[in-house]
Amino acid sequence: MSLPHAILTALLEKPSSGLELTRRFDKSIGYFWSATHQQIYRELAKLEESGFIRALPQQPSRGRKREYEVLPAGRAELVAWVGRSEDPRPVRDPLLLRLRASAVVGEQGLGAEMERHLQLHERQLAEYLAIEERDFAQPALSAEARLQHLVLRGGIDLERYWIGWLTAALPEFPDR
């Protein structure tokens, strides 16, 4: 049930339209919880139906997008969700499953795919480091910014893990 909570979080940060939420997901939340445009709109409808959000009143005008804000019930739901215990989820990465399958059926060019993944993780790390430099370089961050930075640091550490793991695994594929 994390997508509704990601949307509630984003709307508490700033009331937005569905299109604005999609753009914000692409630039921030989407780094660790992705959602399509259609998924976001479906969840907005469900959250509104549940009484967690509402469309802001707007002047009638053609082409104006509906903006949403979080209602007290939505904030209470998010507070309750943040405080819940939840076990870590197992990693579900197709590359790992493909690697396991290659032990049975052969590599089938998997080494080149692992090299490609290494390059993708290196690019993602560079992007995260640029965000860190741009948004979190100042010494005195607000409490909100420090928590946002922790999320980014988690992403940075995960990318460094994947880069290290892939680098160590690549020698197993001499024909790449």
LINPE-V850710 format. One record per residue. N is the residue number from 1. RES is the residue in three letters. OMEGA is omega in degrees with one decimal (NA if undefined). Layout:
N_RES_OMEGA, N_RES_OMEGA
This chain:
1_MET_-174.0, 2_SER_180.0, 3_LEU_177.1, 4_PRO_-179.6, 5_HIS_174.9, 6_ALA_178.9, 7_ILE_177.3, 8_LEU_178.3, 9_THR_-178.6, 10_ALA_-179.6, 11_LEU_175.1, 12_LEU_176.0, 13_GLU_-179.7, 14_LYS_174.1, 15_PRO_-172.1, 16_SER_170.3, 17_SER_176.8, 18_GLY_179.4, 19_LEU_177.5, 20_GLU_177.4, 21_LEU_178.7, 22_THR_179.1, 23_ARG_179.5, 24_ARG_176.1, 25_PHE_-179.5, 26_ASP_-174.1, 27_LYS_-177.9, 28_SER_-175.6, 29_ILE_-178.4, 30_GLY_176.8, 31_TYR_-179.0, 32_PHE_173.8, 33_TRP_-174.6, 34_SER_177.6, 35_ALA_176.7, 36_THR_176.7, 37_HIS_-178.3, 38_GLN_179.2, 39_GLN_-179.4, 40_ILE_179.8, 41_TYR_176.9, 42_ARG_-179.4, 43_GLU_176.7, 44_LEU_179.1, 45_ALA_179.5, 46_LYS_-180.0, 47_LEU_178.2, 48_GLU_178.9, 49_GLU_-179.8, 50_SER_-179.4, 51_GLY_179.8, 52_PHE_178.7, 53_ILE_172.8, 54_ARG_174.6, 55_ALA_177.8, 56_LEU_175.5, 57_PRO_-178.4, 58_GLN_175.0, 59_GLN_178.4, 60_PRO_175.1, 61_SER_-177.6, 62_ARG_174.9, 63_GLY_179.4, 64_ARG_-178.0, 65_LYS_177.4, 66_ARG_174.2, 67_GLU_-177.6, 68_TYR_172.6, 69_GLU_-178.8, 70_VAL_176.1, 71_LEU_179.9, 72_PRO_179.0, 73_ALA_177.7, 74_GLY_176.6, 75_ARG_179.5, 76_ALA_177.6, 77_GLU_-179.4, 78_LEU_177.8, 79_VAL_179.7, 80_ALA_-179.0, 81_TRP_179.0, 82_VAL_-176.8, 83_GLY_-178.2, 84_ARG_170.4, 85_SER_177.2, 86_GLU_178.9, 87_ASP_175.2, 88_PRO_177.9, 89_ARG_177.5, 90_PRO_177.9, 91_VAL_176.0, 92_ARG_-178.4, 93_ASP_-178.8, 94_PRO_-179.9, 95_LEU_179.6, 96_LEU_177.8, 97_LEU_177.2, 98_ARG_177.2, 99_LEU_178.2, 100_ARG_179.3, 101_ALA_-179.4, 102_SER_176.9, 103_ALA_-177.7, 104_VAL_-172.6, 105_VAL_-178.2, 106_GLY_-171.3, 107_GLU_176.5, 108_GLN_178.3, 109_GLY_-177.8, 110_LEU_179.0, 111_GLY_178.0, 112_ALA_177.9, 113_GLU_177.8, 114_MET_174.7, 115_GLU_178.3, 116_ARG_178.1, 117_HIS_177.4, 118_LEU_179.1, 119_GLN_178.6, 120_LEU_179.2, 121_HIS_176.5, 122_GLU_177.8, 123_ARG_-180.0, 124_GLN_177.3, 125_LEU_179.2, 126_ALA_178.5, 127_GLU_178.1, 128_TYR_179.8, 129_LEU_176.8, 130_ALA_177.4, 131_ILE_179.6, 132_GLU_179.8, 133_GLU_-177.4, 134_ARG_-169.3, 135_ASP_-172.1, 136_PHE_-176.9, 137_ALA_-177.3, 138_GLN_-173.8, 139_PRO_-176.3, 140_ALA_179.4, 141_LEU_174.8, 142_SER_178.4, 143_ALA_178.7, 144_GLU_-179.8, 145_ALA_178.4, 146_ARG_178.1, 147_LEU_175.8, 148_GLN_178.4, 149_HIS_176.7, 150_LEU_177.8, 151_VAL_178.9, 152_LEU_178.6, 153_ARG_175.7, 154_GLY_177.1, 155_GLY_177.9, 156_ILE_-179.7, 157_ASP_177.5, 158_LEU_178.5, 159_GLU_177.7, 160_ARG_176.0, 161_TYR_-178.3, 162_TRP_178.8, 163_ILE_178.2, 164_GLY_-179.1, 165_TRP_180.0, 166_LEU_178.7, 167_THR_178.9, 168_ALA_-177.3, 169_ALA_-175.1, 170_LEU_177.8, 171_PRO_176.7, 172_GLU_-177.0, 173_PHE_-175.3, 174_PRO_-177.0, 175_ASP_-176.4, 176_ARG_NA
